[in-house]
Amino acid sequence: QGKIPLAMITTMKKLKSGYINGTRVSLGNLNDFLSTSCITNLSFLGSSEDGRPDKLNPQ
C-alpha cells in the first residue's frame, strides 16, 4: 500500500523520455498547449433530449 506500481513508473519514464510506443510525446502545463489546440463540443454524443448533455449515449 502506498507504493506506486512498477508499470506506472515505467510509463512515466517513457513519457519523460519523449517517446512512448514509437510516438513522440510532449509533457507540459495546459497553458503550454492551448495556443496550438482545438477545443470543441461533441454535443451530438450527449443525451440533450433527456436533459443530460454530459452523459454519452453512443448508438
C-alpha positions as CSV (number, residue, x, y, z in Angstrom):
1,Q,0.0,0.0,0.0
2,G,1.2,3.5,-0.8
3,K,3.6,2.1,-3.4
4,I,3.5,3.3,-7.0
5,P,3.1,0.3,-9.3
6,L,6.1,-0.6,-11.4
7,A,4.1,-0.3,-14.6
8,M,3.2,3.3,-13.7
9,I,6.8,4.2,-13.0
10,T,7.9,2.6,-16.4
11,T,5.2,4.6,-18.3
12,M,6.2,7.9,-16.6
13,K,9.8,7.3,-17.5
14,K,8.8,6.6,-21.2
15,L,6.7,9.8,-21.3
16,K,9.6,11.8,-19.8
17,S,12.0,10.4,-22.5
18,G,9.7,12.0,-25.2
19,Y,8.6,8.7,-26.8
20,I,6.1,6.0,-25.9
21,N,5.3,3.1,-28.2
22,G,7.1,4.8,-31.1
23,T,5.0,8.0,-30.7
24,R,6.6,11.4,-29.9
25,V,5.0,13.0,-26.8
26,S,5.5,16.3,-25.1
27,L,4.9,17.0,-21.4
28,G,3.9,20.4,-20.1
29,N,1.3,22.6,-18.5
30,L,-2.1,23.1,-20.1
31,N,-1.2,26.7,-20.9
32,D,1.8,25.4,-22.9
33,F,-0.6,23.7,-25.4
34,L,-3.6,25.9,-25.6
35,S,-2.3,28.1,-28.4
36,T,-1.9,25.0,-30.7
37,S,-5.0,23.1,-29.5
38,C,-8.5,22.8,-30.9
39,I,-11.3,22.6,-28.3
40,T,-14.8,21.6,-29.4
41,N,-18.0,20.2,-28.0
42,L,-19.3,17.0,-29.4
43,S,-22.9,17.7,-28.4
44,F,-24.3,15.1,-30.8
45,L,-22.9,12.4,-28.4
46,G,-24.8,13.6,-25.4
47,S,-28.3,13.0,-24.2
48,S,-29.6,16.5,-24.6
49,E,-33.1,15.2,-25.3
50,D,-33.1,13.6,-21.8
51,G,-31.7,16.7,-20.1
52,R,-28.3,15.0,-19.6
53,P,-26.0,16.7,-22.1
54,D,-22.9,15.5,-20.1
55,K,-23.9,11.8,-20.4
56,L,-22.5,10.0,-23.5
57,N,-25.1,8.0,-25.4
58,P,-23.3,6.1,-28.2
59,Q,-25.6,4.5,-30.8
